[in-house]
């Protein structure tokens, strides 16, 4: 059962505790207003038959989910569509944003999710270039003992200096290279 529920397009990230089961009750757009730190056993999920769009609007176009060192932390994202809208629109070339996994996780599960693969917004006038949509990359800056991608569409997966994925399990998913 969820410990925290959000609806009506409002989500205050600061109200999420490290051990919550967060459930989004509808398919509206939710602006992520901050990073989440101190994760111990956190689940962020969509309610049954819902697909909320979780968007981070920021200058650096990243969303960081951080666990403490050596805490045996786990994170599950389920049924979400994650995207980024930078503060300043970019209209040329491919752009990349990051879902950052920092700290030490025993397990991170991304199930039934879409991390925006990027591209271009539909053109209203064929002679005018469309606006670029950022792709969302999973960037590991800490240690993830096991990363599970299941029934999802995700962007590239990368390890930053010092970041490590010990085991990667992919089931019925599409990963951008």
N, C-alpha and C positions, 0 to 999 in steps of 0.2 A: 504494500500500500504506500502511496506517495506521502512524504512528510511535508512537502511544499508543492502547491499547485499555482500555476500562473494561467491567466486567461485575459482576453481583451487586448492583446498586443503589448502588455506591460510586463517587463521582467527586470527586477532590481537584482543584479548579480550579487550585490553586497549582502543580500538577505539569505544567500545560500550558505549552508554550513558544510564542513568537510565530509560529513557522513549522510547527507540528505539523499532522498529519492525525490527528484524534481520531476513533476509531470506537467507538460504543457497541454492544456485542455482543448485547444482549437488549432486551426490551420492559418492563423494570422502571421504577420511579420512581427518579429520581436527584435528590438535593437539591444544588443549586448553592451551594457554600459561599463564594463570593466573586466579585468582578468579574475580568475579564481585561483586562490592559493591555499595551501594547507590541506590539500585533498587527501583523504584517508580511504573512504569507500563511497564514492559519489556516483550516482546514476542520474543522467538527464535524459528524459524520454518523452516521446509524444504519446498522448492518449490514443487508445485504439481507434484506428481509421482516420487519424489526423496526421498532418504533415506540416508542422510549423516551419517558417523560414526564419532562421536565426542569423541576423546580420550584425556585423561589427563595423561601425562607422568610425574610422580613426585615421589620423595622418600617416601612421606607419603600417596600417592595414594588417595588424596581427591580433590574434586572440591567444592568450597564454593560459594554460591549465597546468598548475604546478603542485607537485607533491613534496612533502618533506623528505630529507635523506633517510634511507634505511627504515622507512615506516611500513613497508609492505602494502603500499597503497594500491587501490584499484579504481578504475574509471570506466564507466560505460556510457556511451552516447547511442541512443536508439531512436530511429524514426525521424531524425532531424534533417533539415536541409540547411547547410551552413554556407554563408557567403560573406563577402566583404564589399563595402562601398567606401572607397577612399574619400577623404575630405574634399580633395580637389579632383574633379573628373579628368580622366586620361582618355584621349581619343586615338592614340596611335600605338600600334605594336602590342604584343602579348604582355600582360601584366600578371604578377604573381603575388599572392598574399599567403600568410602562414597561420596554421593552427599549430601552436608551439606546445609540445609536451616537455615540461621542465621538471627537474627533480628525479626521484626514484620511484618508478611504478613496478609492482609485480606484474600487473596485467592492465592493458587498455583494450577495450572492446568497442569497435565501431560497427554497429549492426543496423541494417535497413536505413542507412544514411546516404545523403548526397553531399559531398564536399564539392562545391561548384567547380566544374571542370574548365570554366572560362569560355571565352569566345567573343562574340560580338552581338549586341542587341539588334533586334530586327530593324531594318532600315525602312523608314517611312518614304524616303525618296531614294530610288536606286542609284542616283548620281552622287549621293552624299554618303560618306563613310559612317557606319554605325559606331556607337560608343562601345569601348572595350569593356568586357566583363572580366574581372580578375579571376584567375584560377586559385583554388585554395590547396596549398601543399601542406602535408603533415611534416613538421620539422621537429625532430627529437633533439633536445638540448641536454637531456639527462640520460638516465638508463631506463629502458623499458624491457623487462625480462621477457614478456610475451605480448606482442601486438596482434590482435585478431581483427581482421577486416572480413565481415560476413554480409552477404547480400547487399553490397553497397557500391557506390560509384565514388571514387576518390581521386584527387590529383596525385601528383608525385609524392613519394615518401623519401625523406632525406634525413641524414644524421649530421648535425653540426659538429664542429670541433669538440671532442669530448663526449658527444652524444652516442648512444649505442642502443640498437635493437638486438637483443640476444636471440629471440625466436620470432619469426613472422609467419602467421597462419592466415591464408587467404582462401575464402570459400565463396563461390558463386558471386564474384565481384569483378568490377572493372577498375583498373589502376592506370592512371596516365603515367607515361614514362618520362 
